[in-house]
Amino acid sequence: MKKDFRYDATLLSRASFPAVLEAGNRPCIVETTVYRLNAVAVTSLMLDGFDPLLNFISLSPDDTYITQHEVEDIVTVVHIRKEAEAWQHSTK
């Protein structure tokens, strides 16, 4: 039986909190996630940059920031999710 090398990132920790964007003073949600990458993903990160990781976790590079730690297989992904405008409801 042949074993395939597969790209993988294991979720270690996730947190989110409300914040306010400096530009425009609009509310947002900041989502912070820490992943442990397997050997294939670490190699891909070193050769191809962050695009394969963003594709794997289904995030766009817009408003997403990735930090690689001293331990090469640990990355932190911070994504800023903008909140939708509040609907104005009439009580009439």
C-alpha positions as CSV (number, residue, x, y, z in Angstrom):
1,M,0.0,0.0,0.0
2,K,1.4,3.4,-1.0
3,K,1.3,6.3,1.4
4,D,0.6,9.7,-0.1
5,F,2.2,12.8,1.3
6,R,-0.6,15.2,2.2
7,Y,-0.6,18.8,3.2
8,D,-2.1,19.1,6.7
9,A,-2.4,21.7,9.4
10,T,-3.7,20.7,12.9
11,L,-5.7,23.2,14.9
12,L,-4.0,23.9,18.3
13,S,-5.9,26.9,19.5
14,R,-8.5,29.4,18.4
15,A,-9.8,32.7,19.9
16,S,-11.9,35.6,18.7
17,F,-12.7,38.9,20.1
18,P,-14.5,42.2,19.1
19,A,-12.4,45.1,18.1
20,V,-12.7,48.5,16.3
21,L,-10.9,49.1,13.0
22,E,-8.7,52.2,13.2
23,A,-9.6,53.1,9.6
24,G,-13.2,54.1,9.6
25,N,-13.8,53.3,13.3
26,R,-15.9,50.3,12.3
27,P,-16.6,47.3,14.5
28,C,-14.9,44.0,13.5
29,I,-14.1,40.5,14.9
30,V,-10.5,39.5,15.2
31,E,-10.0,35.7,14.8
32,T,-6.7,34.2,16.0
33,T,-5.8,30.6,15.2
34,V,-2.7,28.6,15.9
35,Y,-1.8,25.6,13.7
36,R,0.8,22.9,13.7
37,L,1.9,22.1,10.2
38,N,3.0,18.7,9.0
39,A,6.3,18.2,7.1
40,V,4.7,18.7,3.7
41,A,3.1,21.9,4.8
42,V,6.3,23.3,6.4
43,T,8.2,22.5,3.1
44,S,5.5,24.2,1.1
45,L,5.5,27.2,3.4
46,M,9.3,27.6,2.9
47,L,9.2,27.1,-0.9
48,D,5.8,28.7,-1.8
49,G,5.0,31.2,0.9
50,F,1.7,31.6,2.6
51,D,-0.7,31.1,-0.4
52,P,-1.0,27.2,0.0
53,L,-1.8,27.6,3.7
54,L,-4.4,30.3,3.0
55,N,-6.0,28.0,0.4
56,F,-5.9,25.0,2.8
57,I,-7.7,26.9,5.5
58,S,-10.1,28.7,3.0
59,L,-9.1,32.3,3.8
60,S,-8.3,35.1,1.4
61,P,-5.1,37.1,1.9
62,D,-7.2,40.2,2.4
63,D,-7.2,41.2,6.1
64,T,-5.3,38.0,7.0
65,Y,-1.9,38.0,8.7
66,I,0.3,34.9,9.2
67,T,3.2,34.7,11.6
68,Q,5.7,31.8,11.5
69,H,7.3,31.0,14.9
70,E,10.8,30.0,15.7
71,V,9.5,26.4,15.8
72,E,9.0,26.0,12.1
73,D,5.9,23.9,12.2
74,I,3.8,26.4,14.3
75,V,2.0,29.3,12.6
76,T,-0.4,31.9,13.9
77,V,-3.1,33.1,11.6
78,V,-5.0,36.4,12.4
79,H,-8.0,37.2,10.3
80,I,-10.0,40.4,10.7
81,R,-13.7,39.8,9.8
82,K,-15.5,43.1,9.2
83,E,-19.0,43.3,10.7
84,A,-21.9,44.1,8.4
85,E,-23.7,47.4,8.8
86,A,-26.4,47.3,11.4
87,W,-29.9,47.3,9.9
88,Q,-32.1,50.3,10.9
89,H,-35.5,49.0,12.1
90,S,-38.5,51.1,12.4
91,T,-40.8,50.6,15.3
92,K,-43.8,52.1,13.5
